[in-house]
Amino acid sequence: MDSIVDAELYNSGVLRFLHQELNLKREIRAVRSILGPGTHRVLDIGCGTGWTSAFWRDHGFDVTGLEPSPARRAVAEERYGLPVIGSYLEDAVIKQKYDLVILRHIIEHFEAPKDLLAKAGEFVAPGGLLLVVVPNIKCL
């Protein structure tokens, strides 16, 4: 998926604002309630153009993205200044462990989501979290 416009919520300030207020801030509060305050290491798998990763970073997290699309990875690095690993999750070799690993709207695209979750779990530090977000058919 190399499309940029859909990854940026069609450049809609309203959609981004709603997503940040209704979803991302709630996720951040939930994660902080478990991990506590401070800077936590985050791996955002399938980070796309990085705008949600940048939101987490701007709220005090140390975020690294993982994105196979060269076009989306370039936007994440250039527009948002994020470090991004260029790889598919299945092929990723990452020695770092993360306090939080995020899989946002990607597992529903895989034939074997259990394998994907197991691979992502390899990057979670002891006591860390794996945050999985899937589409809600009843949402706006």
MOJO-V604046 format. One record per residue. N is the residue number from 1. SS is DSSP state (alpha for helix, beta for strand, coil for the rest). NEAR is the number of other C-alpha atoms within 10 Angstrom. Layout:
N:SS:NEAR + N:SS:NEAR
This chain:
1:coil:11 + 2:coil:14 + 3:coil:12 + 4:coil:16 + 5:coil:12 + 6:coil:13 + 7:coil:17 + 8:coil:18 + 9:alpha:14 + 10:alpha:11 + 11:alpha:12 + 12:coil:12 + 13:alpha:11 + 14:alpha:10 + 15:alpha:13 + 16:alpha:16 + 17:alpha:12 + 18:alpha:12 + 19:alpha:14 + 20:alpha:16 + 21:alpha:12 + 22:alpha:11 + 23:alpha:12 + 24:alpha:17 + 25:alpha:15 + 26:alpha:12 + 27:alpha:16 + 28:alpha:15 + 29:alpha:12 + 30:alpha:12 + 31:alpha:19 + 32:alpha:14 + 33:alpha:10 + 34:alpha:11 + 35:alpha:16 + 36:coil:11 + 37:coil:11 + 38:coil:10 + 39:coil:15 + 40:coil:18 + 41:beta:21 + 42:beta:25 + 43:beta:26 + 44:beta:25 + 45:beta:24 + 46:coil:26 + 47:coil:28 + 48:coil:30 + 49:coil:31 + 50:coil:31 + 51:alpha:19 + 52:alpha:21 + 53:alpha:26 + 54:alpha:22 + 55:alpha:17 + 56:alpha:20 + 57:alpha:19 + 58:alpha:11 + 59:coil:12 + 60:coil:15 + 61:coil:20 + 62:beta:21 + 63:beta:24 + 64:beta:22 + 65:beta:27 + 66:beta:21 + 67:coil:24 + 68:coil:22 + 69:coil:18 + 70:alpha:15 + 71:alpha:15 + 72:alpha:25 + 73:alpha:27 + 74:alpha:19 + 75:alpha:17 + 76:alpha:24 + 77:alpha:15 + 78:alpha:13 + 79:alpha:13 + 80:alpha:17 + 81:coil:12 + 82:coil:22 + 83:beta:16 + 84:beta:25 + 85:beta:21 + 86:coil:17 + 87:coil:18 + 88:coil:14 + 89:alpha:18 + 90:alpha:10 + 91:alpha:9 + 92:coil:14 + 93:coil:12 + 94:coil:10 + 95:coil:8 + 96:coil:11 + 97:coil:17 + 98:beta:25 + 99:beta:21 + 100:beta:25 + 101:beta:26 + 102:beta:22 + 103:beta:20 + 104:beta:18 + 105:coil:15 + 106:coil:17 + 107:alpha:19 + 108:alpha:12 + 109:alpha:8 + 110:coil:10 + 111:coil:9 + 112:coil:10 + 113:alpha:13 + 114:alpha:11 + 115:alpha:13 + 116:alpha:16 + 117:alpha:15 + 118:alpha:10 + 119:alpha:15 + 120:alpha:19 + 121:alpha:17 + 122:coil:15 + 123:coil:22 + 124:beta:21 + 125:beta:16 + 126:beta:9 + 127:beta:10 + 128:beta:20 + 129:beta:19 + 130:beta:20 + 131:beta:13 + 132:beta:13 + 133:beta:15 + 134:coil:11 + 135:coil:11 + 136:coil:8 + 137:coil:6 + 138:coil:5 + 139:coil:5 + 140:coil:4
